[in-house]
Amino acid sequence: MTLPSKVLQFCPKCGSNKFIAQDEKSFKCDDCQFHFFVNSAAAVAAIIENSKGEVMLTVRAFAPNKGMLDLPGGFVDPNEGLEHALKRELHEELNMEVDSLKYIGSFPNQYVFSEYTVFTTDVGFHCQVSGWNKMHIQDDISDITFVSKETINWDSIASTSIKNIIRSYWGLPTE
């Protein structure tokens, strides 16, 4: 019930209720001919290790998936590059600075927010960071924890895309 074809009913250009789904990813208004495409939003996620080689996971402070584990990161703003978005998010969430980053991979996700499915492409990076002594939890996370391959509880991870970023980083098969 959260898919765009179930939620979007009115043309965003003229307000007509003749906003017809053409397929699962596009709509067209019969009145003004406005053609709308449902595209993937970009999001970034950081793999950060502590001195023991464990991966930092954050605890989500808000819905969706409040209380579940995630990687630090977030949505890419309009006119913002992936790298800048990741640096901004780590500063906003943890007050940490990114010294270097390395691309891990990208994975699709469906992020339901306000009863609407946002299709995302979640891009993972391995980050070297500084500012551990100034780190403090803020923004949309409530806590952090560190896990290893041996201690991770995959069922506590908020999304398949985040699981896949972690699995890819550790050289494990993705789902």
Secondary structure as GFF3:
##gff-version 3
##sequence-region A 1 175
A	DSSP	alpha_helix	4	7	.	.	.	ID=ss1
A	DSSP	beta_strand	19	23	.	.	.	ID=ss2
A	DSSP	beta_strand	26	29	.	.	.	ID=ss3
A	DSSP	beta_strand	35	37	.	.	.	ID=ss4
A	DSSP	beta_strand	41	47	.	.	.	ID=ss5
A	DSSP	beta_strand	55	60	.	.	.	ID=ss6
A	DSSP	beta_strand	69	70	.	.	.	ID=ss7
A	DSSP	beta_strand	73	75	.	.	.	ID=ss8
A	DSSP	alpha_helix	82	94	.	.	.	ID=ss9
A	DSSP	beta_strand	97	113	.	.	.	ID=ss10
A	DSSP	beta_strand	116	130	.	.	.	ID=ss11
A	DSSP	three_ten_helix	132	134	.	.	.	ID=ss12
A	DSSP	beta_strand	141	147	.	.	.	ID=ss13
A	DSSP	three_ten_helix	154	156	.	.	.	ID=ss14
A	DSSP	alpha_helix	160	169	.	.	.	ID=ss15
###
